[in-house]
Amino acid sequence: MAHVVNEYKQLKAQSSELLTEVGESLISLVEAPAPDQEEAHAAIDQQIQSFFQAYYELRKRHEQEHLSVAVLALTKSGKSTLINSFLGDELLPVNNVPETARISRILYCPSAIDPEPKLELKQPKSPASCTSAASSASPFDLTRALSGASNSSDTPVEVLRGAQQIRKHLQQLNKDVRTREHQHKDEQVLNITAPLVVLDSLESGSADLSGIRLCLLDTPGPNEAGEEGLKYQVERLLDRVDAAIYLLDYTKLKTSEEAQVLERLKSINPCLVSRLCSRLFFAVNKMDQADEGCGLDDDETRQYVAEMVTQQLNCPNFKLHPDQVLLLSARNALLARLVLANRADTANMGRFSCISFGSFNARSSGGGSSRSPEVLRDAALYMLHGSGVPELEKRVLGFLFEAAAGVKLVATLDDMGRLLTEVGQMVRVWSMLLFSGKLPLLCVSVWLSWLSTPCCSTILLRHQVGAQH
C-alpha cells in the first residue's frame, strides 16, 4: 500500500509542476509586445483574462482535490460504528435510535499534526441572504462539501475538540431534527477533521502522507429522520465521490426486512446507480452475531449477497462476484482499536474482555484491567485482524490511490490540454491576422514561440492522445 501512496504523491507533484509551468507560460503572454491598434489590444487583453481565470480555477481544483469515500447503509446496520472503527475513536454517536440526520464530512488530518478530532461550527447565511447573491444558487455547495473550502460569508462561532464534545453535539443536532420539520440549516455539511488509523499506520512506516487529502462522507439512510430533505444533496455527493461503501446487516438477511436492504440504492436516480456500480464496495456487517442471523456460513453469505445485489441493482454489465463481498464486525474492530490506542473506558474494556477471554474470565480478571499490556495488545490485534475491517480499508484505499486518483490526475492533464489548445487556436487566428497585415510581426512571433515551448508541446500531445482514445 505504501508504494501506491508514494507513487500517487509523485504523480500529483508532477502535475503541480506542469500547472506551474502553464501559469508561467501564460505570464509570458502578458509580457509579449502588444499591438498598436486599440481595438486589437482590448480583444487580446480580454482573451488573456479568460485564460487566466480558467487557469486559476483549474489550479484551485487541483490543490483542493480530495479522494472521497461515502458510507451508505440502512439505519442500525452499524454505519456509525464502522466509521468510528476507521477513526479508532467513538466520534459519531451510536444508539438504538437513528443517529445520522446530517451529512458529515470527515477530513483526514494526521495525528502527528493534530491528534484530536475537531469540528468548526459556523453560522451559515440565511436563505434570504442567499437569494441576494444569486437567485440560482443552492444553499448546499457541492464543491465545498468535497473540498473543504470555507465560505467567506460563514462566521466561525465555536471550535469543538475531542471525540466526546463532538459526539454530544451531533447527538443534540440529531435529536433536534427528529423532533421538528426540515429547516435550511439542516443542509449545512458538518466538517470534521480527524486522524484515520490506517493512514496514520502507513505514515509511521514508509509512506509519506504529507499533502494527502482524503475524506469520509457519512450520509443519512433512507429511513432516518431528515433524509428526505437531504435526498437531493446526497445524490449530488454520490455522483462525485470516488468510492462508496454499502453496508449490509447480516442479521437482516433472509428476513422480512430484506426488501429494504438495497432501498438506499434503488431509490436513487437509476443513471447515478449505474455510474456508481464500478466504485461500490459491498460489506456485510455484524458477522459477530452469526448465531442470531440467517444461518448462512461465510461462503454462503458472500454467494447470497452477490446474487441478491446483482439481481436487485439490475445494472448493465454489472455482476457482483462473491469475492467482492467483504464480511465484517465493525464492533470488534472498534473495540480492538480503542484498546490498542488506550482509549477504552471501563465499559468497552469489559466488552472487549468478554469477547476475547470469555465472560467468566473477564469478570474474574476485573474486565481485563489485571491482564498485562502485552496480552491485551495481542488479543486486540487478533480481534482486529478477524474483524475484516483492515481488509476493507486495504481494498478501498488501493482503489482510491490506484484507480480514482489516476482518473483525477488524467482529468487535470486533460483540462490543461484543453486550456492550451484554446490558447493555441487563438495564436493561430492571430497569425492569420498577421498575414493580412492587421497585427505586427513581433507580437505574433512571440506568441508562436510560446506555443512551441516543451511544456505546451507535452501537454498538447497528451491531450490529443487522450482525445483519440
VEXDREN-2710 file (C-alpha; in Angstrom, 1 decimal):
% VEXDREN-2710
k/r/px/py/pz
1/MET/0.0/0.0/0.0
2/ALA/2.8/2.4/0.9
3/HIS/4.3/2.3/-2.6
4/VAL/0.9/3.1/-4.2
5/VAL/0.5/6.1/-2.0
6/ASN/4.0/7.3/-2.7
7/GLU/3.5/6.8/-6.5
8/TYR/0.3/8.9/-6.3
9/LYS/2.0/11.7/-4.5
10/GLN/4.8/11.7/-7.0
11/LEU/2.4/11.9/-9.9
12/LYS/0.4/14.7/-8.3
13/ALA/3.6/16.6/-7.6
14/GLN/4.5/16.3/-11.3
15/SER/1.0/17.5/-12.3
16/SER/1.5/20.5/-9.9
17/GLU/4.8/21.3/-11.6
18/LEU/3.1/21.2/-15.1
19/LEU/0.4/23.5/-13.8
20/THR/3.1/25.9/-12.6
21/GLU/4.8/25.9/-16.0
22/VAL/1.4/26.6/-17.6
23/GLY/1.0/29.6/-15.4
24/GLU/4.5/30.9/-16.1
25/SER/3.8/30.4/-19.8
26/LEU/0.6/32.4/-19.6
27/ILE/2.5/35.2/-17.8
28/SER/5.0/35.3/-20.7
29/LEU/2.0/36.0/-22.9
30/VAL/1.2/39.1/-20.8
31/GLU/4.7/40.3/-21.3
32/ALA/4.6/39.9/-25.1
33/PRO/4.5/43.2/-27.1
34/ALA/1.0/44.5/-27.6
35/PRO/-0.4/45.5/-31.0
36/ASP/-0.7/49.3/-31.7
37/GLN/-4.4/49.1/-32.6
38/GLU/-6.5/49.8/-29.5
39/GLU/-9.3/47.5/-30.6
40/ALA/-7.0/44.5/-31.1
41/HIS/-5.2/45.3/-27.9
42/ALA/-8.5/45.2/-25.9
43/ALA/-9.6/42.0/-27.6
44/ILE/-6.3/40.3/-26.7
45/ASP/-6.4/41.5/-23.1
46/GLN/-10.0/40.2/-22.7
47/GLN/-8.9/36.8/-24.1
48/ILE/-5.9/36.6/-21.8
49/GLN/-8.1/37.4/-18.8
50/SER/-10.4/34.5/-19.7
51/PHE/-7.3/32.1/-20.0
52/PHE/-6.1/33.2/-16.5
53/GLN/-9.5/32.7/-15.0
54/ALA/-9.7/29.2/-16.4
55/TYR/-6.1/28.5/-15.2
56/TYR/-6.8/29.7/-11.6
57/GLU/-9.9/27.7/-11.4
58/LEU/-8.0/24.6/-12.6
59/ARG/-5.2/25.2/-10.1
60/LYS/-7.7/25.7/-7.3
61/ARG/-9.5/22.4/-8.1
62/HIS/-6.2/20.6/-8.3
63/GLU/-4.9/21.9/-4.9
64/GLN/-8.2/21.4/-3.1
65/GLU/-9.0/18.0/-4.6
66/HIS/-9.8/15.2/-2.2
67/LEU/-10.2/11.5/-2.5
68/SER/-13.6/10.8/-1.1
69/VAL/-15.4/7.8/0.2
70/ALA/-19.2/7.7/1.1
71/VAL/-20.6/5.2/3.6
72/LEU/-24.2/4.1/2.9
73/ALA/-26.5/1.9/4.9
74/LEU/-29.9/1.4/6.4
75/THR/-30.5/2.6/9.9
76/LYS/-29.0/0.4/12.6
77/SER/-26.7/-1.5/10.2
78/GLY/-23.6/-0.3/12.1
79/LYS/-22.6/2.5/9.8
80/SER/-21.6/4.9/12.5
81/THR/-19.7/2.1/14.3
82/LEU/-17.8/1.3/11.1
83/ILE/-16.8/4.9/10.6
84/ASN/-15.7/5.1/14.3
85/SER/-13.6/2.0/13.7
86/PHE/-11.8/3.8/10.8
87/LEU/-11.1/6.6/13.2
88/GLY/-10.2/4.4/16.2
89/ASP/-12.4/6.6/18.4
90/GLU/-16.1/7.0/19.4
91/LEU/-16.7/10.2/17.5
92/LEU/-20.1/9.5/15.9
93/PRO/-23.0/8.8/18.2
94/VAL/-24.3/5.2/18.3
95/ASN/-27.7/4.5/19.8
96/ASN/-30.9/2.4/19.4
97/VAL/-32.5/5.3/17.5
98/PRO/-31.3/6.7/14.2
99/GLU/-28.3/8.9/14.8
100/THR/-27.4/10.3/11.4
101/ALA/-29.6/13.2/10.4
102/ARG/-27.0/15.5/9.0
103/ILE/-24.3/15.0/6.2
104/SER/-20.9/14.8/7.9
105/ARG/-17.7/15.2/6.1
106/ILE/-14.6/13.8/8.0
107/LEU/-11.4/15.1/6.5
108/TYR/-8.2/13.2/7.3
109/CYS/-5.7/15.0/9.5
110/PRO/-2.6/13.1/10.6
111/SER/-2.4/12.5/14.3
112/ALA/1.2/13.9/14.2
113/ILE/-0.4/17.3/13.3
114/ASP/-3.4/17.2/15.5
115/PRO/-4.2/14.0/17.5
116/GLU/-7.7/15.2/18.4
117/PRO/-10.7/15.4/16.1
118/LYS/-12.0/18.9/15.6
119/LEU/-15.4/20.4/14.5
120/GLU/-15.6/24.0/13.5
121/LEU/-19.1/25.4/13.9
122/LYS/-20.1/28.2/11.6
123/GLN/-23.2/30.4/11.2
124/PRO/-24.4/29.9/7.6
125/LYS/-26.1/32.5/5.6
126/SER/-29.9/32.7/5.8
127/PRO/-31.9/31.7/2.8
128/ALA/-32.9/35.4/2.3
129/SER/-29.3/36.5/2.1
130/CYS/-28.5/33.6/-0.3
131/THR/-31.0/35.0/-2.8
132/SER/-29.4/38.4/-3.0
133/ALA/-26.1/36.8/-4.1
134/ALA/-27.5/34.7/-6.9
135/SER/-31.1/33.6/-7.4
136/SER/-30.0/30.2/-8.8
137/ALA/-27.5/29.4/-6.0
138/SER/-28.1/26.4/-3.8
139/PRO/-27.6/26.5/-0.1
140/PHE/-25.7/23.3/-0.5
141/ASP/-22.3/23.8/-2.2
142/LEU/-21.1/20.6/-3.7
143/THR/-17.5/21.8/-4.3
144/ARG/-17.2/23.0/-0.7
145/ALA/-18.6/19.7/0.6
146/LEU/-16.0/17.7/-1.2
147/SER/-13.0/20.0/-1.0
148/GLY/-13.4/21.6/2.4
149/ALA/-13.2/25.1/1.1
150/SER/-14.7/27.6/3.5
151/ASN/-17.5/30.0/2.7
152/SER/-16.3/33.5/3.3
153/SER/-19.8/34.5/4.4
154/ASP/-19.8/31.9/7.1
155/THR/-18.9/33.2/10.5
156/PRO/-16.8/31.0/12.9
157/VAL/-18.7/30.5/16.1
158/GLU/-17.0/27.8/18.1
159/VAL/-14.5/25.0/17.7
160/LEU/-15.3/21.7/19.4
161/ARG/-12.3/19.4/20.2
162/GLY/-12.2/15.8/21.1
163/ALA/-14.5/12.9/20.3
164/GLN/-16.7/13.3/23.4
165/GLN/-17.6/17.0/22.7
166/ILE/-18.2/16.4/19.1
167/ARG/-20.3/13.3/19.8
168/LYS/-22.5/15.2/22.3
169/HIS/-23.0/18.0/19.8
170/LEU/-24.0/15.5/17.0
171/GLN/-26.5/13.8/19.3
172/GLN/-28.2/17.1/20.1
173/LEU/-28.3/18.0/16.4
174/ASN/-29.9/14.7/15.5
175/LYS/-32.4/14.9/18.4
176/ASP/-33.5/18.4/17.1
177/VAL/-34.0/17.1/13.6
178/ARG/-36.1/14.2/14.8
179/THR/-38.5/16.5/16.7
180/ARG/-39.2/19.1/14.1
181/GLU/-39.6/19.8/10.4
182/HIS/-36.7/20.1/8.0
183/GLN/-35.0/23.5/8.1
184/HIS/-32.5/25.3/5.9
185/LYS/-29.7/24.9/8.5
186/ASP/-30.1/21.1/8.3
187/GLU/-28.5/21.3/4.9
188/GLN/-25.2/22.6/6.2
189/VAL/-22.5/19.9/5.9
190/LEU/-20.6/19.3/9.2
191/ASN/-16.9/19.5/8.5
192/ILE/-14.8/17.4/10.9
193/THR/-11.0/16.9/10.9
194/ALA/-9.7/13.7/12.5
195/PRO/-6.9/11.1/12.1
196/LEU/-7.6/7.8/10.3
197/VAL/-6.0/4.8/11.9
198/VAL/-5.0/3.1/8.6
199/LEU/-3.4/6.2/7.2
200/ASP/-1.6/7.0/10.4
201/SER/-0.1/3.5/10.4
202/LEU/1.1/4.0/6.8
203/GLU/2.7/7.3/7.7
204/SER/4.5/5.7/10.6
205/GLY/6.0/3.3/8.0
206/SER/7.5/4.0/4.6
207/ALA/4.7/6.2/3.2
208/ASP/4.8/9.9/3.1
209/LEU/1.3/11.2/3.6
210/SER/2.0/14.9/3.8
211/GLY/-0.4/16.7/1.5
212/ILE/-2.8/13.7/1.2
213/ARG/-6.4/14.9/1.2
214/LEU/-9.0/12.2/1.9
215/CYS/-12.4/12.5/3.4
216/LEU/-15.2/10.2/4.6
217/LEU/-18.8/11.2/3.9
218/ASP/-21.5/10.0/6.4
219/THR/-24.9/10.3/4.9
220/PRO/-28.4/9.7/6.4
221/GLY/-30.0/6.4/5.5
222/PRO/-33.4/6.3/3.7
223/ASN/-35.2/5.5/6.9
224/GLU/-33.6/8.2/9.0
225/ALA/-35.1/11.4/10.2
226/GLY/-34.3/14.3/7.9
227/GLU/-33.1/12.2/5.0
228/GLU/-35.9/13.2/2.7
229/GLY/-35.0/16.8/2.9
230/LEU/-31.3/16.0/2.1
231/LYS/-32.0/13.5/-0.7
232/TYR/-31.0/15.9/-3.5
233/GLN/-27.8/16.8/-1.7
234/VAL/-26.9/13.2/-1.0
235/GLU/-27.4/12.2/-4.7
236/ARG/-25.2/15.1/-5.8
237/LEU/-22.5/14.0/-3.4
238/LEU/-22.7/10.3/-4.5
239/ASP/-22.3/11.4/-8.1
240/ARG/-19.0/12.9/-7.3
241/VAL/-17.5/10.6/-4.7
242/ASP/-14.5/8.4/-5.8
243/ALA/-15.8/5.3/-3.9
244/ALA/-18.7/4.2/-1.8
245/ILE/-19.1/1.5/0.8
246/TYR/-22.6/0.0/1.1
247/LEU/-23.0/-1.7/4.4
248/LEU/-25.5/-4.6/4.7
249/ASP/-26.7/-6.1/8.0
250/TYR/-26.1/-9.9/8.4
251/THR/-28.9/-10.2/10.9
252/LYS/-31.4/-8.8/8.3
253/LEU/-30.6/-11.2/5.5
254/LYS/-33.4/-13.7/4.7
255/THR/-35.8/-11.8/6.9
256/SER/-38.9/-9.7/6.3
257/GLU/-36.6/-6.6/6.3
258/GLU/-34.5/-7.9/3.4
259/ALA/-36.7/-6.0/0.9
260/GLN/-35.3/-2.8/2.4
261/VAL/-31.6/-3.9/2.1
262/LEU/-30.9/-2.1/-1.1
263/GLU/-33.6/0.5/-0.8
264/ARG/-31.0/3.2/-0.4
265/LEU/-29.5/2.5/-3.9
266/LYS/-32.8/1.6/-5.7
267/SER/-34.3/4.9/-4.5
268/ILE/-31.5/6.9/-6.1
269/ASN/-31.6/8.0/-9.7
270/PRO/-31.0/4.9/-11.9
271/CYS/-28.4/6.6/-14.0
272/LEU/-26.4/7.5/-10.9
273/VAL/-26.6/3.9/-9.6
274/SER/-25.2/2.7/-13.0
275/ARG/-22.3/5.1/-12.6
276/LEU/-21.7/4.1/-9.0
277/CYS/-21.5/0.4/-9.7
278/SER/-17.9/0.5/-10.8
279/ARG/-16.8/2.1/-7.5
280/LEU/-19.1/0.4/-5.0
281/PHE/-17.8/-1.9/-2.2
282/PHE/-20.3/-4.2/-0.5
283/ALA/-19.7/-5.3/3.1
284/VAL/-21.8/-7.4/5.4
285/ASN/-21.6/-6.2/9.0
286/LYS/-22.4/-7.9/12.3
287/MET/-20.8/-11.2/11.4
288/ASP/-20.1/-11.5/15.1
289/GLN/-23.8/-12.2/15.5
290/ALA/-23.8/-15.2/13.1
291/ASP/-25.5/-17.4/15.7
292/GLU/-28.5/-15.0/15.7
293/GLY/-28.7/-14.5/11.9
294/CYS/-29.9/-16.3/8.9
295/GLY/-27.8/-19.4/9.4
296/LEU/-25.5/-18.9/6.4
297/ASP/-21.8/-19.6/6.7
298/ASP/-19.2/-17.2/5.3
299/ASP/-19.1/-18.6/1.8
300/GLU/-22.9/-18.9/1.6
301/THR/-23.3/-15.3/2.8
302/ARG/-20.9/-14.0/0.1
303/GLN/-22.7/-16.0/-2.6
304/TYR/-26.2/-15.0/-1.4
305/VAL/-25.3/-11.3/-1.2
306/ALA/-23.6/-11.3/-4.6
307/GLU/-26.6/-12.8/-6.3
308/MET/-29.1/-10.6/-4.5
309/VAL/-27.2/-7.3/-5.2
310/THR/-26.7/-8.2/-8.9
311/GLN/-30.3/-9.0/-9.3
312/GLN/-31.8/-6.0/-7.5
313/LEU/-29.4/-3.4/-8.9
314/ASN/-30.0/-4.7/-12.4
315/CYS/-27.3/-2.6/-14.0
316/PRO/-26.0/-3.4/-17.5
317/ASN/-22.6/-5.2/-17.5
318/PHE/-22.6/-5.3/-13.7
319/LYS/-22.2/-8.6/-11.8
320/LEU/-21.0/-8.7/-8.2
321/HIS/-18.6/-11.6/-7.6
322/PRO/-18.7/-13.3/-4.2
323/ASP/-15.0/-12.4/-3.6
324/GLN/-16.0/-8.8/-3.8
325/VAL/-18.3/-9.1/-0.8
326/LEU/-16.5/-8.4/2.5
327/LEU/-17.6/-9.8/5.9
328/LEU/-17.1/-7.5/8.9
329/SER/-17.6/-7.0/12.5
330/ALA/-17.3/-3.2/12.9
331/ARG/-18.0/-3.5/16.6
332/ASN/-15.0/-5.8/17.1
333/ALA/-12.7/-3.6/15.0
334/LEU/-13.7/-0.5/17.1
335/LEU/-13.2/-2.3/20.4
336/ALA/-9.8/-3.6/19.3
337/ARG/-8.6/-0.2/18.2
338/LEU/-9.9/1.5/21.3
339/VAL/-7.8/-1.0/23.4
340/LEU/-4.7/-0.5/21.1
341/ALA/-4.9/3.3/21.5
342/ASN/-5.6/3.1/25.2
343/ARG/-8.9/4.8/24.7
344/ALA/-11.2/2.0/26.0
345/ASP/-13.3/3.0/29.0
346/THR/-14.4/0.5/31.6
347/ALA/-17.5/-0.5/29.7
348/ASN/-15.6/-1.0/26.4
349/MET/-12.8/-2.9/28.2
350/GLY/-15.4/-5.2/29.7
351/ARG/-16.9/-5.9/26.3
352/PHE/-13.5/-6.5/24.8
353/SER/-12.5/-8.9/27.5
354/CYS/-15.8/-10.8/27.3
355/ILE/-15.3/-11.4/23.6
356/SER/-11.6/-12.1/23.8
357/PHE/-11.3/-14.1/27.0
358/GLY/-14.9/-15.2/27.7
359/SER/-17.4/-13.7/30.1
360/PHE/-16.3/-15.8/33.2
361/ASN/-12.6/-14.9/32.7
362/ALA/-13.5/-11.3/32.0
363/ARG/-15.4/-11.0/35.3
364/SER/-12.7/-12.8/37.3
365/SER/-10.0/-10.6/35.9
366/GLY/-11.8/-7.3/36.5
367/GLY/-12.7/-6.6/32.9
368/GLY/-9.2/-7.1/31.7
369/SER/-7.6/-4.5/34.0
370/SER/-5.4/-7.2/35.7
371/ARG/-4.0/-8.5/32.4
372/SER/-0.7/-7.4/31.1
373/PRO/-0.5/-4.8/28.4
374/GLU/1.2/-7.4/26.1
375/VAL/-1.7/-9.9/26.5
376/LEU/-4.3/-7.2/25.8
377/ARG/-2.3/-5.9/22.8
378/ASP/-2.0/-9.4/21.3
379/ALA/-5.7/-10.1/21.9
380/ALA/-6.7/-6.8/20.3
381/LEU/-4.5/-7.4/17.2
382/TYR/-6.1/-10.8/16.8
383/MET/-9.6/-9.4/17.2
384/LEU/-8.8/-6.6/14.7
385/HIS/-7.5/-9.0/12.1
386/GLY/-10.6/-11.2/12.4
387/SER/-13.0/-8.2/12.1
388/GLY/-12.4/-7.9/8.4
389/VAL/-12.2/-4.1/8.6
390/PRO/-8.4/-3.9/7.8
391/GLU/-9.1/-5.8/4.5
392/LEU/-11.9/-3.4/3.6
393/GLU/-9.6/-0.5/4.3
394/LYS/-6.9/-2.0/2.1
395/ARG/-9.2/-2.6/-0.8
396/VAL/-10.9/0.8/-0.7
397/LEU/-7.6/2.7/-0.3
398/GLY/-6.0/0.6/-3.0
399/PHE/-8.8/1.5/-5.4
400/LEU/-8.6/5.2/-4.4
401/PHE/-4.9/5.6/-4.9
402/GLU/-4.6/3.4/-8.0
403/ALA/-7.9/4.0/-10.0
404/ALA/-9.7/7.0/-8.7
405/ALA/-6.6/9.1/-8.1
406/GLY/-5.4/8.2/-11.6
407/VAL/-8.7/9.4/-13.1
408/LYS/-8.4/12.7/-11.3
409/LEU/-4.8/13.3/-12.4
410/VAL/-5.6/12.4/-16.0
411/ALA/-8.6/14.8/-15.8
412/THR/-6.2/17.6/-14.6
413/LEU/-3.9/16.9/-17.6
414/ASP/-6.9/16.9/-19.9
415/ASP/-8.1/20.3/-18.6
416/MET/-4.6/21.7/-19.0
417/GLY/-4.6/20.3/-22.6
418/ARG/-7.9/21.9/-23.3
419/LEU/-6.7/25.3/-22.0
420/LEU/-3.5/25.2/-24.1
421/THR/-5.5/24.1/-27.1
422/GLU/-7.7/27.2/-26.8
423/VAL/-4.6/29.4/-26.5
424/GLY/-3.1/27.7/-29.5
425/GLN/-6.2/28.3/-31.5
426/MET/-6.1/31.9/-30.6
427/VAL/-2.5/32.2/-31.6
428/ARG/-3.2/30.6/-35.0
429/VAL/-6.0/33.1/-35.6
430/TRP/-3.6/35.9/-34.8
431/SER/-1.1/34.5/-37.2
432/MET/-3.7/34.7/-39.9
433/LEU/-4.3/38.3/-39.0
434/LEU/-0.6/38.9/-39.2
435/PHE/-0.5/37.8/-42.8
436/SER/-3.4/40.1/-43.5
437/GLY/-1.4/43.0/-42.1
438/LYS/-3.7/43.6/-39.1
439/LEU/-1.1/42.7/-36.4
440/PRO/2.6/43.5/-36.1
441/LEU/5.1/40.7/-36.7
442/LEU/6.9/41.0/-33.3
443/CYS/3.6/40.4/-31.4
444/VAL/2.6/37.2/-33.2
445/SER/6.2/35.8/-33.3
446/VAL/6.4/35.9/-29.5
447/TRP/3.1/34.0/-29.2
448/LEU/4.1/31.4/-31.8
449/SER/7.4/30.8/-30.0
450/TRP/5.4/30.3/-26.7
451/LEU/3.3/27.6/-28.4
452/SER/6.4/25.6/-29.2
453/THR/7.7/25.5/-25.6
454/PRO/8.3/22.0/-24.1
455/CYS/5.5/22.5/-21.5
456/CYS/2.9/23.3/-24.1
457/SER/4.0/20.7/-26.5
458/THR/4.0/17.9/-23.9
459/ILE/0.5/18.8/-22.6
460/LEU/-1.0/19.3/-26.0
461/LEU/0.4/15.9/-27.1
462/ARG/-1.1/14.3/-24.0
463/HIS/-4.5/16.0/-24.7
464/GLN/-4.5/14.9/-28.3
465/VAL/-3.7/11.3/-27.5
466/GLY/-6.4/11.2/-24.8
467/ALA/-9.0/12.6/-27.3
468/GLN/-8.2/9.8/-29.7
469/HIS/-8.7/7.1/-27.1
END
